[in-house]
């Protein structure tokens, strides 16, 4: 007789059994996933992402996808001969650029993700923050100190926005439906006078997660997570520790706004935030359904 441990499928069965407590923990819980970076542009990772999101729904969770699209927007602007300028990592967005941004985000990218989820057996529904006033926005403000006068100068970012309020009724309706819909949201917001604003996807995901009272918001990135000064992954960070990590240089560059968005999501009502490596296959499943997870947890 074949020993049980050597039987075909035993490893898969054991993995499912070990995941049971975590599946029970997240039963009927909302998980917001910020999807972007390498995970979005790599075809194989995109297919695995779609399958994992559909699996979450089948296991009783309520996944909500909020996506970016910076590289795709950049390519389209290059094709059209529109030159981009960046301030503090944000694309300065005039009216012509905003038209392309919305076309790419709420059109091509959003529907591509929906098609992937549907191909994996799910029921993706594409939205943008404009739909049902999901995301209302105000102009983003940034300042820079003039090196000569030492005066603070306000930067004009055009149609770059920040969330002013989240009205999640349309998402709540989709999640409550019996048809197992999976919302996929493009981070375009609606201004007070009908203007459309380009919102950073991390910021939008955090705001939406807070408004939904999500159990987790997962920020898929192109790095392992938050690393200490020796390059080791920090498994957990308390929100009160963040300022110290920035002050002593442990956290720098593009990780600062990601960590601040993760903290803001928790402040706004999300149970916890996680920064994890979207380049790793099944990173979402590893984070949610294993003991140690796969990224940096911010409580």
C-alpha positions in Angstrom: 0.0 0.0 0.0 1.3 3.5 -0.8 2.1 5.5 2.3 -0.4 8.3 2.8 2.3 11.0 2.7 3.3 9.7 -0.8 -0.2 9.4 -2.2 -1.0 11.6 -5.2 -2.6 14.8 -4.0 -1.6 14.5 -0.4 0.5 17.6 -0.4 -2.4 19.6 -1.9 -4.9 18.2 0.7 -2.5 19.0 3.6 -2.1 22.6 2.3 -5.9 23.0 2.2 -6.3 21.6 5.6 -3.6 23.9 7.1 -5.4 26.9 5.4 -8.7 26.1 7.0 -8.4 28.4 10.1 -7.4 31.3 7.9 -10.3 30.7 5.4 -12.6 30.7 8.4 -11.1 34.0 9.7 -11.8 35.8 6.5 -15.2 34.3 5.7 -17.4 37.0 4.3 -14.7 39.6 5.0 -13.9 42.3 2.5 -10.3 42.4 1.2 -9.2 45.3 -1.0 -6.3 44.6 -3.4 -4.3 47.3 -5.0 -3.1 45.8 -8.2 -0.2 47.3 -10.2 3.4 47.1 -11.0 5.1 44.1 -12.5 2.2 41.8 -11.5 -0.1 43.7 -13.9 2.2 43.8 -17.0 3.5 40.2 -16.8 1.1 38.0 -18.7 1.6 34.9 -16.6 1.3 36.8 -13.3 -1.8 38.5 -14.6 -3.5 35.2 -15.2 -2.5 33.8 -11.8 -3.7 37.0 -10.2 -7.1 36.6 -11.8 -7.4 33.0 -10.7 -6.4 33.9 -7.1 -9.0 36.7 -7.0 -11.7 34.3 -8.2 -10.5 31.7 -5.7 -10.9 34.2 -2.9 -14.5 34.8 -3.9 -15.2 31.1 -4.1 -13.8 30.7 -0.5 -16.3 33.2 0.9 -14.2 36.4 0.8 -15.2 39.6 -0.9 -12.3 40.8 -3.0 -12.3 44.4 -4.4 -9.6 45.2 -6.9 -8.3 48.8 -7.3 -5.8 49.1 -10.1 -3.1 51.5 -11.3 -1.7 51.8 -14.8 1.2 54.3 -14.9 3.4 52.4 -17.4 0.4 51.9 -19.8 -0.5 55.5 -19.5 3.1 56.5 -20.3 3.2 54.4 -23.4 -0.1 55.8 -24.7 1.1 59.4 -24.1 4.4 58.6 -25.9 2.5 57.2 -28.9 0.4 60.4 -29.1 3.4 62.7 -28.6 2.2 64.1 -25.3 5.2 64.9 -23.0 4.7 64.1 -19.3 6.2 66.1 -16.5 6.5 64.7 -12.9 6.4 66.6 -9.6 7.2 64.6 -6.4 6.5 61.4 -8.3 3.1 62.6 -9.5 2.3 63.0 -13.2 1.3 66.6 -13.9 -2.0 66.2 -15.6 -3.5 68.8 -17.9 -6.8 68.5 -19.7 -5.4 66.6 -22.7 -3.4 64.2 -20.5 -6.4 63.6 -18.2 -8.5 62.5 -21.2 -5.9 59.9 -22.1 -5.5 58.9 -18.4 -9.2 58.2 -18.1 -9.3 56.4 -21.4 -6.5 54.0 -20.5 -7.4 53.5 -16.8 -11.2 53.2 -17.0 -11.1 51.7 -20.5 -8.4 49.4 -21.7 -6.8 48.5 -18.4 -10.0 48.1 -16.4 -11.7 45.9 -19.0 -8.5 43.8 -19.4 -8.6 43.0 -15.7 -12.3 42.2 -15.9 -11.8 39.9 -18.9 -9.1 38.1 -17.0 -11.3 37.5 -13.9 -14.2 36.4 -16.2 -11.9 34.0 -18.1 -10.9 32.5 -14.7 -14.5 31.8 -13.9 -15.4 34.9 -11.9 -17.8 37.8 -12.5 -15.7 40.9 -12.7 -17.5 44.3 -12.9 -15.6 47.3 -14.1 -16.0 50.6 -12.4 -14.2 53.9 -11.9 -14.4 56.3 -9.0 -16.8 58.4 -11.1 -19.5 55.7 -11.1 -22.3 56.5 -8.5 -19.9 59.2 -7.0 -17.8 56.4 -5.6 -14.7 58.6 -5.3 -15.1 62.3 -5.0 -11.9 64.2 -5.3 -10.2 67.6 -4.6 -7.0 68.8 -6.3 -3.9 67.4 -4.8 -1.6 69.9 -3.3 2.2 69.8 -3.0 4.7 72.4 -2.1 8.4 72.9 -2.8 10.9 75.2 -1.2 12.4 77.7 -3.6 16.3 77.4 -3.2 16.8 81.1 -3.7 14.1 82.7 -1.7 13.5 79.7 0.7 9.8 80.3 0.3 7.3 77.5 -0.1 5.9 77.3 -3.6 2.6 75.6 -4.3 3.0 73.2 -7.3 0.3 73.1 -10.0 -0.4 69.5 -10.6 -3.4 70.1 -12.9 -6.0 67.3 -12.7 -4.2 65.2 -10.1 -6.6 64.6 -7.2 -6.8 63.3 -3.7 -9.9 61.5 -2.3 -12.3 63.9 -0.6 -14.9 61.3 0.2 -15.8 57.7 -0.6 -19.5 56.7 -1.2 -19.3 52.9 -1.4 -23.0 52.2 -2.0 -22.4 50.8 -5.5 -19.6 48.5 -4.2 -21.7 47.4 -1.2 -24.5 46.5 -3.6 -22.2 44.4 -5.8 -20.7 42.6 -2.9 -24.2 41.9 -1.4 -25.5 40.4 -4.6 -26.0 36.7 -4.9 -24.2 36.6 -8.3 -20.7 36.8 -6.7 -19.6 40.0 -8.4 -16.0 41.1 -8.1 -15.7 45.0 -8.3 -12.7 46.2 -10.3 -12.1 50.0 -9.8 -10.1 52.5 -11.8 -8.8 55.4 -9.6 -10.5 58.3 -11.4 -12.3 60.7 -9.1 -15.1 63.2 -9.6 -14.5 66.8 -8.6 -17.0 69.3 -7.1 -17.8 70.9 -10.5 -17.7 67.7 -12.6 -14.0 67.6 -13.3 -12.4 64.2 -13.5 -9.2 63.7 -11.4 -6.3 61.2 -11.7 -5.8 59.7 -8.2 -2.8 57.6 -7.1 -4.0 54.0 -7.0 -2.4 53.3 -3.6 -4.2 56.3 -2.1 -7.5 55.3 -3.8 -7.2 51.7 -2.5 -6.5 52.9 1.0 -9.5 55.3 1.0 -11.9 52.7 -0.4 -10.7 50.0 2.1 -11.3 52.4 5.0 -14.8 53.3 3.7 -15.7 49.6 3.2 -14.3 48.6 6.6 -12.1 46.1 4.9 -10.5 43.4 7.0 -7.3 43.8 4.9 -6.0 46.1 2.2 -3.1 44.5 0.2 -0.7 46.7 -1.7 1.0 44.7 -4.4 4.4 46.2 -5.1 7.6 45.4 -6.9 9.6 44.9 -3.7 9.4 42.2 -1.0 7.9 44.6 1.5 9.4 47.0 4.1 13.0 46.0 4.8 15.1 46.8 7.8 18.6 48.4 7.4 20.2 44.9 7.0 17.8 44.1 4.1 15.6 41.7 6.1 11.8 41.8 5.7 9.9 43.5 8.6 7.0 41.2 9.2 4.9 43.7 11.2 5.0 47.4 11.9 2.8 49.2 14.4 1.4 52.4 13.0 3.2 54.4 15.7 6.6 53.1 14.5 6.3 54.5 11.0 7.6 58.0 11.7 10.7 56.6 13.4 11.5 54.3 10.5 11.3 57.3 8.1 13.3 59.5 10.4 16.2 57.1 10.8 16.3 56.3 7.1 15.1 52.7 7.3 12.3 53.7 5.0 13.0 56.0 2.1 12.1 56.9 -1.5 8.9 55.5 -2.9 8.3 53.3 0.1 7.4 56.3 2.2 4.2 57.2 0.4 3.2 53.5 0.3 3.7 53.1 4.0 1.8 56.4 4.7 -1.1 55.1 2.5 -1.1 51.8 4.4 -1.2 53.7 7.7 -4.0 56.0 6.5 -6.1 53.0 5.4 -5.9 51.7 9.0 -6.7 55.1 10.4 -9.7 55.3 8.1 -11.2 52.0 9.2 -9.4 49.0 7.6 -8.4 46.2 9.9 -4.8 46.1 8.7 -2.7 46.9 5.6 -0.1 44.7 4.0 2.7 45.7 1.6 3.7 42.6 -0.4 5.6 41.5 -3.5 3.2 41.2 -6.4 6.0 39.6 -8.5 5.7 36.4 -6.5 3.1 33.9 -7.8 0.1 33.5 -5.4 1.4 36.3 -3.0 -2.2 37.1 -2.1 -3.0 33.5 -1.1 0.3 33.1 0.9 -0.4 36.4 2.8 -4.0 35.5 3.7 -3.9 31.8 4.2 -0.5 31.0 5.9 0.8 31.6 9.3 3.5 34.1 8.6 2.1 35.7 5.4 4.3 37.1 2.7 4.7 40.8 3.3 4.8 43.6 5.9 1.7 44.0 8.0 0.7 47.4 9.3 -1.7 47.4 12.2 
